[in-house]
């Protein structure tokens, strides 16, 4: 290999090396402390104990935040990622996972008693209206721990909920760079544990 070839190879890989150096992944939240860099818990009285984050909705705060329930944000810039977590919902009407870009939501799934919907938020939409993706997934299982894995890779999102359900949905705008991830709920009590975000 001559010197010119080596130089060209180094130039080609420099952006990749720079991106790797700036990467915030992998990231793990053991919920062992109320304060953690890159985590923002809001809209409710979150508690952190026994490697679990737990919150019961405060109805006054729900109204204050225009019918938005408690939420945890993770400021983890990325494009592709694999997200693992487990949740338990007692009396919750919905559980919402969202990947957000600089200009708003990118991908979301919402689980309720009616099932789980998957949505993309096209950047070309003037009012950022979402569109449904794929077929509905399983309904909420009150009082049970549910394992979830979300794999965001390019224009696809693969979601595994519990031991028996996996789906892959696709939209070009799912490849949008993301600035954070969030998990939230509405009504009742919600708990989350085992939060891990990795490179795919």
N, C-alpha and C positions, 0 to 999 in steps of 0.2 A: 504494500500500500504506500503510495507516494505522499509527500507532504501536502500537496494540494487536496488530495482525497481526504486526508485526516482533518484538514482545516474545514472543508465543506461539511464533514460529518459533525464536527464540534458546533459549527454554526447552526446546523439543522436541529441539533438536540438541545441547544441552549434554552429555548423557550420552555421545553419540557422540564429541564432541570430547575429552571426558575419557578415554574408552577409547582413542582414537587416541594421546593424549599418553602413556598408560601402556603402550602396546604395545611388546613386545620384538621384534617382527618388522618387517622381515626380519632373519634371522640367518644368518651363514655361518661355517663352520669350515674353515679352510684347512689344518689339522693341521700348522702350521709351528712350534708350540711345545707342550711338554708340559702347560703350564698355560694355561687359557682360562676366563674368566668364563662361567658358565652350563653348562660342560661338567664332568662327573664320570666319569672312567674308573676302573673297579674290577674286582676278582676276577681280575686277571691282570697280567702284565708288558707293558703297552702301550708301544709306541714310536711316536714321531711324527717322520717324516722324509719328504722328497720329496712333501709335501702328501698324505700317507697315514698313517692310524693302523693299526698292525699288532699282532697279539697271537697267541701260541701258548699254548694252554691249559696251565695247571699243574694236573696231576691232583690234587695234594694240596689246592690251593685249591678245586678243583671239589667235593671231598668236604666241605671245611670249610664251604662255602656251600650245603650240602645239595643237591648235584647241580645247581647253577646255574653256568653258564659265565661267561666274561668279558663285560663289558657297558660301554657308554658311555651315560650319561644326559645329557639336555639339559634344564635347568630353564627352560622357555619357556612360561609360562602363556598359554593360548589356548583358543578354542573351535573355530574353523575354521582350517585351515592347509594349505599344499601343501609336502610334504617331498620333496626330491630327494637321492639319493645313489647311489653305485655301490659294489658289494662284490665281493670275490673270496674264495672258500672253498676251502681245500686240506685235505682230510681232515676237514672239519667234518661232523658228523651233522645239525646244524640251524642255521638262521639265524632270528633272532626280532626282529621290529619290534613295538614296543608304544607306544600312547598311553595315558598314565595320568592318572586323575583324583585328586581329594583322597582318595577312599575306595578306591582300587585301580585295577586295569586297566579300560580303556574299550574299546579295540580292539586286536587283535593279528593279525599273520599270522606263520605258521611255515613255513619252507621246509625240506624234507628230501629224501631220495632218493625218497620216496613221493609227492612233490608239495608244493603249498602250500595250507595251510588258512587260513581267515579266521574270526575269532571275535569276538563281542561278549560283554560281561560285564554282564548286567542288574543294575541297582542294587537291584531288588526281591528279588533272590536272597539268601536268608539267609546262604549260604556262598559267595556271589560266584562261583557256578558259571558257566562260559562256555557259549555255544551256538554251533554252527557256522552260518556264513553262506555262501550261494552254493555254487557248484561248486569243486572243487579247482583250483589253478593249477599252473604248471610245477614240475618237480623241480629240485633243486640241480644246477648245472653245475660240477663240480669244476675248479678252476684257471682259470676264465674270469671276466672282469669282467662283472658284470651291472648294468645301469642300472635304477633303481627310482624311481617317483614315486608318492607316496601323497597323495591329496587328501581331506581330511576336511572335510566341509561339511554342517552340520546333521545329519540322521539317516543320511547316506550316507558311504561310504568308497569311493573309486575307486582301484584299485591297478593300476599299469602295471609289468610286470616284463619286462625285455628288450624287443626290438623288436616282438614278436608277440602278447603277452598283455596284455589289459586287462579288468578286471571291476569292476562296481559292486555293492556289497552295502549292505543297509539294515537299520537297527534303531533304534527311537526313542532308546535310550540312547547312541547314538553322538554325539548332540548335547550330551552332558554336557561341562561345562567341563573342560579338561585342565590339568595342572600341569607335566607333562614328557613327553618322548619318549625312547625308548631303542632301541638296536640292540645285539644280543648274539648269541652263538653257543655251541655246545658241541662240544668236541673239535677237534683239528687246529689249523690256522692260519687266521686270518681277517684281511682287510684291508678298510678302508673309506676312501673319498675323496669329494670333491665334495659335502659335506653342506651343504644350503641349505634353510632353512625360510622360506616367504613367506606373505603373506596371499593367500587365494584370489581 
